[in-house]
Amino acid sequence: MNGVPEIAPATDPRDVAFLRRCVELARAGLDAGDEPFGSLLVDASGAVRYEDRNRVAGGDETRHPEFEIARWAAEHLTPEERRRAVVYTSGEHCPMCSAAHAWVGLGRIVYATASAQLAQWRTEWGLAPGPVAALPINAVAPGIPVTGPAPELVDEVKELQRRLVERGA
């Protein structure tokens, strides 16, 4: 299939458990006045090595947790550790974060909701599209294995995004 991995839904119980933590981080971000996105970096042994949430409320729109994970991994993990790590995230990487992930050489990505879903919700709610195209990860970084979305978490993430819209952000 032209080197682009098939994308399967996230249904593995271990993946879903890590994604639940990402949704908790997203909720914490929203409760702190930020956008609801959260992410984890999990090493090959299954240990969470780094976690973060969006921190864009201060005006720096590059403060996505996936981008912070890439920076942290570049400083703290060997290239082999990065290749074997998995990034879990409440929302599919934006193009900026997909590129950072690929440049740093991180492994698989597992997401709870797809960028296309968020774009569709924004349209349903009468919002303008975001300033960056909602491209799938593999359109930016074609060699990265990707799994998602996680059907059982979609409604919960959609509700967090709806709350953000209600807040006027």
N, C-alpha and C positions, 0 to 999 in steps of 0.2 A: 504494500500500500504506500509506495513512494517514501518509505522511511518514517512515515508519521504513525506513531503507535495508535492502536485502537483505544478508544476511551470507554471504559466500563464503569457502571455506577459503583459507588463505594458502599458495599454491603458487608464486607468482612467485619466481624464484631470488633476486632482489635482496631481497625481503621476508624470505625464509627465511634469507639470510645475516645480516641484521640481527637476526633472531630468535635465531639461533645465538649471537650475542654476548650477547643477553639471558639465554640459558640459562647461558652461562659466568659472567655476573654472579650469577645465582641460585646456581650452584654455589659461587662465592666467598663468597656470603652464608652458605650452609649450613656451609661449611668454617670460617667465622669465628664460628660459634655462633649464627647468626641464621636467619630463615626464608628459604627458597629462592625469591626473586623478584628479577628484574632488569629494568631498562628503559632505553631510549635515546630521546633526542629527536634527530631527523634533520631538517635543514633542506631547503628545496626543491632545493638543489644536490646533495643526497646526503651532506652532511657531518654527522658526529655532533657535535652541539653540547653535549650533556650526557648523562651516564650515571650510573646509581646502582643500588644494590641495597637490599633491605629492611634497616632498621636499628631494628627494634622490640625487639630483645633487651634493651635498657636499660629497657624498661617503657613507652615512649611508642608506643602501637599506631597512631599516625597517621604514623609514619615510613616510609611506603610510598614506593618510588621514583617512582611515577606522581604522587603528591602533591608530592614534591620537584621533579619536572620542571615541574609547573604553577607552583609558586612561582618557580623559576628563570626560566622563560619570561616570566612577568609582569614580572620585574625587568630582563630583558636583551634581550627581543625586541619589535619593534613589533607592533601588532595584525595587520598584514598578514603579517609573518613567522610569527607564531603560527598564523594560518589556513592557511598553506601547509606548515607542519611536520607531520611524522608521528611519532607515539609508537609505539614497538615495545616489547612487554612479554612476559615469559615466561608471565604469567597474566592473564586478562581483568581489567580494572579492577573493584575493589569499588565499591559505590555512592558512598562518600566520594571516591574518586579520579575516578570518572566525573563527579561534580558539579564537582570542582575543574577538571578538564579543560574542561568546558563553560563554566564561569564565566570562565576565562582566555581562552577562544576558540581553543583549539588545534584542529588539523585531524584528519586520519584517525588511527585507532587500528588497529594490527595486533597480534594476540596469538597466542601459541603454543598455549595451552590455555584452555578456557572455564571460567568460574566453575561452571557446571553439572557439568563433568567433575570438578573438585576436590571439589564437594559429594558427587558419586557415590563418589569414592574414599574420602572420609572415612566415608561410610556403610558401604562394603565393609570398611573397617578397624575398624569398630565404634566410631567416634568420634562425639561429639555434634556437631551443626551449630555453625558459628561464631556469634559474637554478632550478626552483621549478615547480613541476607538475601542470598543469592547471586543477585542480580538481574543480568540482562544489561545491558550498557552502555546500550543504547537504551531500556531501561525507565526509566532515570534521565535520560539525555541523548539524546532522540530524534533530534536533528539531526546527530549525529556519524556520518560514514561509518566503518564497522567492517569489518575483515577478520579471519577466524580461525575455527577454530583451524588450526594447521599440522600436518597428520597425521603428517609424518615426525619431528616433535619431541615428540609427545604421550608416548610411552613414556619418553623421557629425563626429561621433566619429572615424570612420575608417579614415577619412581624417586627423584628428588630429594625429592619430597614423602614418599615411603615412608621414606626415610632420616631425615627430620625426625621422623616418627612413632616410628621405632625409637629415636631418641635420647630420646624422652619429652617432646618439646615440644608 
